[in-house]
Amino acid sequence: MKITIITAGLASIIISFYSCVPANKLTEEQNKRKAAEAQLAASKAADDACETKKTELQAKVDLLQKDVTGLQQDTAVSGSRYREMADKYGKLNSVNEELLAKYNDLLSGNDKDHKKISGQLQLTQSQLLEKEDQLNTLQEKLNKEKLHLDSLNTKLQEREARVSELEGILSRKDAAVDSLKKRITNALLGFADKGISVYEKNGKVYVSLEESLLFPSGSTKVQPEGIDALKKLAQALESNQDINVMVEGHTDDVTMNGKGDIKDNWDLSVMRATSIVKILLENGKIDPTRLMASGVSEYDPVDPGKSPEARQKNRRTDIILTPKLSELFKILNNK
């Protein structure tokens, strides 16, 4: 409207100007008028364009204002998923914002989970490295233990070999003891009912002779029948050179008050054993180094009773036959 008023005034001025000027001036002025009109037309066109632009901008402002209003309404009722909106754009925009918010929350949650998992992974890796160090240490210990175990296995095999060898020797010794017992039993078969018993004990053969077969009471001199039995025993021992012989004298617990060489039961037990050793040496080809005489007096009774029968059992001489164990000792000494 402002532009229209300016145009009317300009026309009045031009008319007044034409009435007061000569023809040449008129032409000049007409040219100026045309130029002014052209400028006016251009200004009007620019004005129209501005109006059009203004209208377009106003429409956009109105649309933006509408969007702002919708957004303000969405903000006021945040949390409701099914809001009624003025137009489809508003609804889509609201849904888009909601999805975007959820997406951001999801990203944020994933980031937290990622950090948590990453932290756990780092912890797990640290623990794995620690476990690996422990495993390496354990492996070194296992290697040392294996070397030690191999050494022990070698020693064990060596010992097993020695044990096997010892078992073989012991088996042969047991067989020799059994064979010796049979030979001694057979050699003394005629004296079985006269006070001689042959038995095996602790890997040894015991020939037990009662006092009634060997000695008169309180004497150290062997009776003839006892000498015959000892001769048979000496002959049997000749063929068994690997047997050690210990003669062990025993008495009862009756105190002996002798006045000669035999003063007590100790003397009696030792001297009787010595007498028997001498008879064995005189009647058999036996190496003296294989023989031993000892006495234990009354302190190894077979019957602890005080009756005459118990004391009779305790008055005896045991001839203990032991196989030599030189092979066994040799193995044991080389362990």
Number of C-alpha atoms within 10 A of each C-alpha: 6 6 11 11 9 11 15 11 10 15 13 10 10 15 10 10 14 15 10 10 12 11 11 9 13 16 13 12 17 15 12 13 17 12 12 16 17 12 12 19 12 12 14 16 12 12 15 12 12 13 12 12 12 13 12 12 13 13 12 12 12 12 12 12 13 15 17 13 14 21 18 12 14 20 12 10 11 11 10 10 11 9 15 12 15 12 11 10 12 20 18 12 14 20 15 12 14 16 12 12 12 12 12 12 12 12 13 12 12 13 12 12 12 14 12 12 13 12 12 12 13 12 12 12 12 12 12 13 12 12 12 12 12 12 14 12 12 12 12 12 12 14 12 12 12 13 12 12 14 12 12 12 14 12 13 14 12 13 14 13 12 17 15 12 15 18 13 13 16 16 12 12 19 15 12 18 20 17 12 23 20 15 17 22 20 16 18 21 15 12 19 13 8 14 16 22 17 20 15 15 8 7 15 19 23 23 22 18 25 21 25 16 19 25 20 12 10 16 14 20 16 19 14 12 15 22 18 17 20 22 20 20 22 22 17 18 23 16 14 14 13 16 22 19 22 19 24 24 31 29 29 25 17 11 11 15 10 13 8 7 9 18 13 18 25 19 19 24 27 22 21 28 24 19 15 24 23 13 16 22 15 12 17 18 14 20 11 13 8 15 17 16 20 18 24 17 22 19 15 14 19 14 14 14 13 12 9 10 10 15 20 16 20 25 23 27 25 21 23 21 24 21 19 14 14 10 13 17 11 10 14 12 8 7 9
